[in-house]
Amino acid sequence: MEEGVQIVAEHQYKGKGQRGRVWHVEAGKNLTTSILLQPSFLRSTRIFDLSKAVAVGVAQAIEDLSDLAVHIKWPNDIYVNGKKIAGILIENQWGGSKITESIIGIGINVLQEDFPPEAARATSLKIACPTVNFDLEDVRLCLNGRLEEVYLNLRAGQERIIDRIYHSHLFQKDKIQSFLLPDAEGRFNQPLRALIEGVNTAGELVLKKNGETLCFSVGNIEYVLG
């Protein structure tokens, strides 16, 4: 299949989020799309660069469409006003040590105003900007333009620029944040408060606690949000 092929769903019945979570979508009110990329130019040690690039593209698209301050909550959730407005799920296929294909799944809440109790921390463009008339096709075209721009920058080796933009949007960067760590049985009940320093090239969240640097991979730490 040709790189750049895009599939847009008017309604997703079983939208997936990170770690098996459900992405709640009201029919005809949100943008849910999947895009095929073939980033074989990426070294296996820099695979998180793709995640950063996509997150930057989504964040910049939402900024283009609104006057909102947009943040990226590690690894790649998109937040405005302390609530999640968009999510990203990337599934990679490997050939040896190189990625042959990546399916970039993106969901942006656009017109939805009611969310179920389990999605209490969700918001949408309509909620955040109630006086603006958003059009799903305009959102899609803006998103595609930003994704193409950032993907071409990544292909051209400008990952440092992407990293700088990613960190300029990083949720709670340089602030103390509460987290939960897993116990011996894998239950997230061990509290941790630490300063968010950033995200390293391996995609790990880098924290500072009492002068010690702590690094956590996805799935090994959870945010505690008020």
HUVENUR-V699280 format. One record per pair of residues at least 6 apart in sequence whose C-alpha atoms are under 8 Angstrom apart, sorted by the first residue. I is the first residue (numbers start at 0). J is the second residue. Records with the same first field share a line. If there is no record, write none. Layout:
BEGIN
I = J ; J
END
This chain:
BEGIN
1 = 35
2 = 35 ; 36 ; 37
3 = 34 ; 35 ; 36
4 = 34 ; 35 ; 36
5 = 32 ; 33 ; 34 ; 35
6 = 32 ; 33 ; 34
7 = 30 ; 31 ; 32 ; 33
8 = 30 ; 31 ; 32
9 = 26 ; 27 ; 28 ; 29 ; 30 ; 31
10 = 24 ; 25 ; 26 ; 27 ; 31
11 = 24 ; 26 ; 31
12 = 24
13 = 21 ; 22
14 = 21 ; 22 ; 23 ; 24
15 = 21 ; 22 ; 88
16 = 22 ; 86 ; 87 ; 88
17 = 88
18 = 218
22 = 106
23 = 114 ; 115 ; 118
24 = 108
25 = 111
28 = 108 ; 109 ; 110 ; 111 ; 135
29 = 106 ; 107 ; 108 ; 109 ; 110 ; 111 ; 135
30 = 105 ; 106 ; 107 ; 108 ; 109 ; 135 ; 138 ; 139
31 = 104 ; 105 ; 106 ; 107
32 = 104 ; 105 ; 106
33 = 102 ; 103 ; 104 ; 105
34 = 102 ; 103 ; 104
35 = 100 ; 101 ; 102 ; 103
36 = 100 ; 101 ; 102 ; 103
37 = 98 ; 99 ; 100 ; 101
38 = 98 ; 99 ; 100 ; 101 ; 154
39 = 97 ; 98 ; 99 ; 100
40 = 97 ; 154
41 = 97 ; 98
42 = 96 ; 97
43 = 96 ; 97 ; 98
44 = 200 ; 201
45 = 200 ; 201
46 = 201
47 = 200 ; 201 ; 202
48 = 153 ; 158 ; 162 ; 200
49 = 150 ; 153
50 = 74 ; 75 ; 89
51 = 74 ; 75 ; 161 ; 162 ; 165
52 = 146 ; 149 ; 150 ; 153 ; 161 ; 162 ; 165
53 = 87 ; 146 ; 149 ; 150
54 = 71 ; 75 ; 76 ; 77 ; 87 ; 165
55 = 71 ; 149 ; 161 ; 164 ; 165
56 = 142 ; 145 ; 146 ; 148 ; 149
57 = 77 ; 85 ; 142 ; 145 ; 146
58 = 69 ; 70 ; 71 ; 77
59 = 145
60 = 138 ; 141 ; 142 ; 145
61 = 67 ; 69 ; 142
62 = 68 ; 69
63 = 141
64 = 138 ; 141
65 = 124 ; 128
67 = 79 ; 127
68 = 79 ; 80
69 = 77 ; 78 ; 79 ; 80 ; 168
70 = 77 ; 78 ; 79 ; 168 ; 169 ; 170
71 = 77 ; 78 ; 165 ; 168 ; 169 ; 170
72 = 78 ; 169 ; 170
73 = 169 ; 170 ; 198 ; 204
74 = 202 ; 204 ; 217
75 = 86 ; 87
76 = 83 ; 85 ; 86 ; 87
77 = 83 ; 84 ; 85 ; 86
78 = 84 ; 85 ; 170
79 = 122 ; 127
80 = 127
81 = 120
82 = 120 ; 121 ; 122
83 = 120 ; 121 ; 122 ; 123
84 = 107 ; 108 ; 121 ; 122 ; 123 ; 124
85 = 105 ; 106 ; 107 ; 108
86 = 105 ; 106 ; 107
87 = 103 ; 104 ; 105 ; 106
88 = 103 ; 104 ; 105
89 = 101 ; 102 ; 103 ; 104
90 = 101 ; 102 ; 103
91 = 98 ; 99 ; 100 ; 101 ; 102
92 = 98 ; 99 ; 100 ; 101
93 = 99 ; 100
107 = 123
108 = 122 ; 123 ; 124
109 = 123 ; 124 ; 125 ; 133 ; 135
110 = 123 ; 124 ; 125 ; 126 ; 133
111 = 123 ; 125 ; 126
112 = 122 ; 123 ; 125 ; 126
114 = 121
124 = 133
125 = 131 ; 132 ; 133
149 = 161
152 = 158 ; 161
153 = 161
166 = 172 ; 197 ; 198
169 = 197
171 = 195
172 = 194 ; 195 ; 196 ; 197
173 = 194 ; 195 ; 196 ; 197
174 = 194 ; 195
175 = 192 ; 193 ; 194 ; 195
176 = 192 ; 193 ; 194 ; 195 ; 222 ; 223
177 = 190 ; 191 ; 192 ; 193 ; 222 ; 223 ; 224
178 = 190 ; 191 ; 192 ; 193 ; 220 ; 221 ; 222 ; 223
179 = 187 ; 188 ; 189 ; 190 ; 191 ; 220 ; 221 ; 222 ; 223
180 = 186 ; 187 ; 188 ; 189 ; 190 ; 191 ; 219 ; 220 ; 221
181 = 187 ; 188 ; 189 ; 219 ; 220
182 = 188 ; 189
187 = 220 ; 221
192 = 208
193 = 206 ; 207 ; 208
194 = 206 ; 207 ; 208
195 = 204 ; 205 ; 206 ; 207
196 = 204 ; 205 ; 206 ; 207
197 = 204 ; 205 ; 206
198 = 204 ; 205
199 = 205
202 = 216 ; 217
203 = 214 ; 215 ; 216 ; 217
204 = 214 ; 215 ; 216 ; 217
205 = 212 ; 213 ; 214 ; 215
206 = 212 ; 213 ; 214
207 = 213
END
